[in-house]
Amino acid sequence: MILERGIKLSAIGLLAGGALAAALAVLLRTLLFGVTLAAPGIYAAAAAALALVALAACVIPAQRAARVDPAVALRNE
């Protein structure tokens, strides 16, 4: 449940960031001389790296939460 929400938010952010990066690359190409569009491989590598970091940011807290005994957690609250 926690992992699913985190991955969904990360995917939305990656898609929005990719679209914005592509739009800004086109804008920079029209404004600046000698600036070319980056290769799609660079976008894919950056997205993959960010997805791995987002996955780690979701998995670590989910694992810690899964180790807690529910009865102990409810007693402490």
C-alpha positions as CSV (number, residue, x, y, z in Angstrom):
1,M,0.0,0.0,0.0
2,I,2.7,2.5,1.0
3,L,5.0,1.3,-1.8
4,E,2.2,1.6,-4.4
5,R,1.4,5.2,-3.5
6,G,5.1,6.1,-3.6
7,I,5.7,4.5,-6.9
8,K,2.5,6.1,-8.4
9,L,3.6,9.6,-7.2
10,S,7.1,9.0,-8.5
11,A,5.8,8.0,-11.9
12,I,3.6,11.1,-12.1
13,G,6.6,13.3,-11.2
14,L,8.8,11.5,-13.7
15,L,6.3,12.0,-16.5
16,A,5.7,15.6,-15.7
17,G,9.4,16.3,-15.3
18,G,10.2,14.6,-18.6
19,A,7.6,16.6,-20.5
20,L,8.8,19.8,-18.9
21,A,12.4,19.0,-19.7
22,A,11.6,18.2,-23.3
23,A,9.6,21.5,-23.7
24,L,12.4,23.5,-22.1
25,A,15.0,21.8,-24.3
26,V,13.1,22.9,-27.4
27,L,12.8,26.4,-26.0
28,L,16.5,26.7,-25.3
29,R,17.3,25.4,-28.7
30,T,15.3,28.3,-30.3
31,L,16.8,30.9,-28.0
32,L,20.5,29.9,-27.8
33,F,22.9,29.3,-30.7
34,G,24.6,25.9,-30.6
35,V,22.4,24.3,-28.0
36,T,21.1,20.9,-29.3
37,L,18.4,18.6,-27.9
38,A,19.9,16.0,-25.6
39,A,19.8,12.3,-26.6
40,P,16.8,10.3,-25.4
41,G,19.2,8.0,-23.7
42,I,20.2,10.8,-21.3
43,Y,16.5,11.4,-20.4
44,A,16.0,7.6,-19.9
45,A,19.1,7.3,-17.7
46,A,18.1,10.2,-15.6
47,A,14.6,8.9,-15.2
48,A,15.9,5.5,-14.3
49,A,18.2,6.9,-11.7
50,L,15.5,9.0,-10.1
51,A,13.1,6.0,-10.2
52,L,15.6,3.9,-8.3
53,V,16.1,6.6,-5.7
54,A,12.3,7.0,-5.3
55,L,11.9,3.3,-5.0
56,A,14.5,3.1,-2.3
57,A,12.8,6.1,-0.5
58,C,9.6,4.1,-0.5
59,V,10.9,0.6,0.3
60,I,13.0,1.5,3.3
61,P,10.2,3.0,5.4
62,A,7.8,0.3,4.2
63,Q,10.2,-2.4,5.4
64,R,10.6,-0.7,8.8
65,A,6.8,-0.4,9.2
66,A,6.3,-4.1,8.3
67,R,8.7,-5.1,11.1
68,V,6.6,-3.5,13.8
69,D,4.1,-5.7,15.6
70,P,0.6,-4.2,15.1
71,A,-0.4,-4.9,18.8
72,V,2.7,-3.0,20.1
73,A,2.0,-0.1,17.7
74,L,-1.6,0.1,18.8
75,R,-0.7,-0.1,22.5
76,N,1.8,2.8,22.1
77,E,-0.8,5.1,20.6
